[in-house]
Amino acid sequence: MRHRLLFVCLVGILVVKPSVCAQNQSPGHFEPPGKQEIAKYPLQLEAPLPPPKRTVDPVKLRAEASELADLAREVPSEVDQVAQGKLPKDFADKLRRIEKLSKHLRGEVTP
């Protein structure tokens, strides 16, 4: 008899307790301390800065374009050497330099 009474009380507590807790926690009732701290300092956004004006140095661009043209003129003859089984020692360096110059020129010319 005692065990039944104890069992009924425990079941009653387990059934009643969650429903009481759910009623006490209404939306907005409890806010974590971090949220309260953030509310003290509202976020103020500033307009983004416009991108800086880029100036193009035409003398430097012309020099790089001239170097690029000179390197590009040498490529076909070196490719012929590669086809014959001879690998010029600075061929890979020239191709890298061509790539670097073309990327730089493209970056300077296009917005």
Phi and psi restraints in degrees (value plus and minus 20) as a CYANA .aco file:
   2 ARG   PHI     -84.7   -44.7
   2 ARG   PSI     -59.1   -19.1
   3 HIS   PHI     -85.9   -45.9
   3 HIS   PSI     -57.5   -17.5
   4 ARG   PHI     -85.6   -45.6
   4 ARG   PSI     -63.4   -23.4
   5 LEU   PHI     -83.2   -43.2
   5 LEU   PSI     -63.1   -23.1
   6 LEU   PHI     -83.3   -43.3
   6 LEU   PSI     -62.7   -22.7
   7 PHE   PHI     -82.6   -42.6
   7 PHE   PSI     -64.3   -24.3
   8 VAL   PHI     -84.8   -44.8
   8 VAL   PSI     -60.1   -20.1
   9 CYS   PHI     -85.3   -45.3
   9 CYS   PSI     -63.6   -23.6
  10 LEU   PHI     -83.4   -43.4
  10 LEU   PSI     -63.8   -23.8
  11 VAL   PHI     -83.6   -43.6
  11 VAL   PSI     -60.8   -20.8
  12 GLY   PHI     -82.7   -42.7
  12 GLY   PSI     -61.0   -21.0
  13 ILE   PHI     -86.5   -46.5
  13 ILE   PSI     -61.9   -21.9
  14 LEU   PHI     -87.0   -47.0
  14 LEU   PSI     -52.2   -12.2
  15 VAL   PHI     -99.3   -59.3
  15 VAL   PSI     -59.6   -19.6
  16 VAL   PHI     -99.9   -59.9
  16 VAL   PSI     -58.6   -18.6
  17 LYS   PHI     -78.5   -38.5
  17 LYS   PSI     -69.7   -29.7
  18 PRO   PHI     -82.9   -42.9
  18 PRO   PSI     -55.6   -15.6
  19 SER   PHI     -90.7   -50.7
  19 SER   PSI     -54.7   -14.7
  20 VAL   PHI     -88.9   -48.9
  20 VAL   PSI     -62.2   -22.2
  21 CYS   PHI     -84.3   -44.3
  21 CYS   PSI     -58.2   -18.2
  22 ALA   PHI     -86.1   -46.1
  22 ALA   PSI     -53.5   -13.5
  23 GLN   PHI     -92.5   -52.5
  23 GLN   PSI     -54.1   -14.1
  24 ASN   PHI     -92.6   -52.6
  24 ASN   PSI     -47.7    -7.7
  25 GLN   PHI    -117.0   -77.0
  25 GLN   PSI      56.2    96.2
  26 SER   PHI    -103.9   -63.9
  26 SER   PSI     140.9   180.9
  27 PRO   PHI     -80.2   -40.2
  27 PRO   PSI     112.1   152.1
  28 GLY   PHI      66.3   106.3
  28 GLY   PSI     -23.9    16.1
  29 HIS   PHI     -90.3   -50.3
  29 HIS   PSI     -64.1   -24.1
  30 PHE   PHI    -144.1  -104.1
  30 PHE   PSI     105.3   145.3
  31 GLU   PHI    -137.9   -97.9
  31 GLU   PSI     116.1   156.1
  32 PRO   PHI     -83.6   -43.6
  32 PRO   PSI     132.6   172.6
  33 PRO   PHI     -80.5   -40.5
  33 PRO   PSI     -51.1   -11.1
  34 GLY   PHI     -84.2   -44.2
  34 GLY   PSI     -57.8   -17.8
  35 LYS   PHI     -88.5   -48.5
  35 LYS   PSI     -57.0   -17.0
  36 GLN   PHI     -86.3   -46.3
  36 GLN   PSI     -58.4   -18.4
  37 GLU   PHI     -87.3   -47.3
  37 GLU   PSI     -60.5   -20.5
  38 ILE   PHI     -84.9   -44.9
  38 ILE   PSI     -55.2   -15.2
  39 ALA   PHI     -84.7   -44.7
  39 ALA   PSI     -43.4    -3.4
  40 LYS   PHI     -89.2   -49.2
  40 LYS   PSI     -48.4    -8.4
  41 TYR   PHI    -141.3  -101.3
  41 TYR   PSI      68.3   108.3
  42 PRO   PHI     -85.4   -45.4
  42 PRO   PSI     127.4   167.4
  43 LEU   PHI     -97.9   -57.9
  43 LEU   PSI     105.1   145.1
  44 GLN   PHI    -136.8   -96.8
  44 GLN   PSI      94.1   134.1
  45 LEU   PHI    -113.2   -73.2
  45 LEU   PSI     119.8   159.8
  46 GLU   PHI    -125.0   -85.0
  46 GLU   PSI     134.6   174.6
  47 ALA   PHI     -85.8   -45.8
  47 ALA   PSI     120.9   160.9
  48 PRO   PHI     -86.9   -46.9
  48 PRO   PSI     128.4   168.4
  49 LEU   PHI     -92.6   -52.6
  49 LEU   PSI     121.9   161.9
  50 PRO   PHI     -88.6   -48.6
  50 PRO   PSI     132.7   172.7
  51 PRO   PHI     -84.5   -44.5
  51 PRO   PSI     123.6   163.6
  52 PRO   PHI     -86.3   -46.3
  52 PRO   PSI     127.3   167.3
  53 LYS   PHI     -89.8   -49.8
  53 LYS   PSI     109.6   149.6
  54 ARG   PHI    -116.5   -76.5
  54 ARG   PSI     114.9   154.9
  55 THR   PHI    -124.9   -84.9
  55 THR   PSI     117.5   157.5
  56 VAL   PHI    -119.9   -79.9
  56 VAL   PSI     107.9   147.9
  57 ASP   PHI    -111.7   -71.7
  57 ASP   PSI      82.3   122.3
  58 PRO   PHI     -84.7   -44.7
  58 PRO   PSI     -50.6   -10.6
  59 VAL   PHI     -87.2   -47.2
  59 VAL   PSI     -64.5   -24.5
  60 LYS   PHI     -86.4   -46.4
  60 LYS   PSI     -60.9   -20.9
  61 LEU   PHI     -81.7   -41.7
  61 LEU   PSI     -62.3   -22.3
  62 ARG   PHI     -85.0   -45.0
  62 ARG   PSI     -59.1   -19.1
  63 ALA   PHI     -86.3   -46.3
  63 ALA   PSI     -62.3   -22.3
  64 GLU   PHI     -86.8   -46.8
  64 GLU   PSI     -58.6   -18.6
  65 ALA   PHI     -85.1   -45.1
  65 ALA   PSI     -58.1   -18.1
  66 SER   PHI     -86.5   -46.5
  66 SER   PSI     -62.5   -22.5
  67 GLU   PHI     -83.2   -43.2
  67 GLU   PSI     -61.0   -21.0
  68 LEU   PHI     -82.2   -42.2
  68 LEU   PSI     -62.4   -22.4
  69 ALA   PHI     -84.7   -44.7
  69 ALA   PSI     -61.5   -21.5
  70 ASP   PHI     -82.8   -42.8
  70 ASP   PSI     -64.6   -24.6
  71 LEU   PHI     -84.6   -44.6
  71 LEU   PSI     -59.3   -19.3
  72 ALA   PHI     -87.4   -47.4
  72 ALA   PSI     -51.9   -11.9
  73 ARG   PHI     -86.0   -46.0
  73 ARG   PSI     -49.6    -9.6
  74 GLU   PHI    -101.0   -61.0
  74 GLU   PSI     -39.3     0.7
  75 VAL   PHI     -82.2   -42.2
  75 VAL   PSI     -66.8   -26.8
  76 PRO   PHI     -78.7   -38.7
  76 PRO   PSI     -60.9   -20.9
  77 SER   PHI     -87.9   -47.9
  77 SER   PSI     -54.6   -14.6
  78 GLU   PHI     -93.4   -53.4
  78 GLU   PSI     -51.2   -11.2
  79 VAL   PHI     -86.9   -46.9
  79 VAL   PSI     -56.9   -16.9
  80 ASP   PHI     -81.6   -41.6
  80 ASP   PSI     -59.4   -19.4
  81 GLN   PHI     -85.5   -45.5
  81 GLN   PSI     -59.4   -19.4
  82 VAL   PHI     -83.3   -43.3
  82 VAL   PSI     -58.3   -18.3
  83 ALA   PHI     -84.5   -44.5
  83 ALA   PSI     -48.6    -8.6
  84 GLN   PHI    -104.5   -64.5
  84 GLN   PSI     -21.1    18.9
  85 GLY   PHI      74.2   114.2
  85 GLY   PSI     -12.3    27.7
  86 LYS   PHI    -127.0   -87.0
  86 LYS   PSI     107.7   147.7
  87 LEU   PHI    -128.0   -88.0
  87 LEU   PSI      89.7   129.7
  88 PRO   PHI     -80.1   -40.1
  88 PRO   PSI     119.1   159.1
  89 LYS   PHI     -88.4   -48.4
  89 LYS   PSI     -48.5    -8.5
  90 ASP   PHI    -123.8   -83.8
  90 ASP   PSI      -6.5    33.5
  91 PHE   PHI     -82.6   -42.6
  91 PHE   PSI     -66.8   -26.8
  92 ALA   PHI     -84.0   -44.0
  92 ALA   PSI     -57.7   -17.7
  93 ASP   PHI     -85.3   -45.3
  93 ASP   PSI     -59.5   -19.5
  94 LYS   PHI     -83.8   -43.8
  94 LYS   PSI     -62.9   -22.9
  95 LEU   PHI     -84.0   -44.0
  95 LEU   PSI     -59.7   -19.7
  96 ARG   PHI     -83.7   -43.7
  96 ARG   PSI     -61.9   -21.9
  97 ARG   PHI     -84.4   -44.4
  97 ARG   PSI     -60.1   -20.1
  98 ILE   PHI     -79.8   -39.8
  98 ILE   PSI     -65.7   -25.7
  99 GLU   PHI     -82.1   -42.1
  99 GLU   PSI     -65.5   -25.5
 100 LYS   PHI     -83.0   -43.0
 100 LYS   PSI     -64.9   -24.9
 101 LEU   PHI     -83.9   -43.9
 101 LEU   PSI     -62.9   -22.9
 102 SER   PHI     -86.4   -46.4
 102 SER   PSI     -59.1   -19.1
 103 LYS   PHI     -84.7   -44.7
 103 LYS   PSI     -61.5   -21.5
 104 HIS   PHI     -85.5   -45.5
 104 HIS   PSI     -64.6   -24.6
 105 LEU   PHI     -82.5   -42.5
 105 LEU   PSI     -62.6   -22.6
 106 ARG   PHI     -82.3   -42.3
 106 ARG   PSI     -61.9   -21.9
 107 GLY   PHI     -85.3   -45.3
 107 GLY   PSI     -53.8   -13.8
 108 GLU   PHI     -95.2   -55.2
 108 GLU   PSI     -53.7   -13.7
 109 VAL   PHI    -105.0   -65.0
 109 VAL   PSI     -61.8   -21.8
 110 THR   PHI    -107.3   -67.3
 110 THR   PSI     126.1   166.1
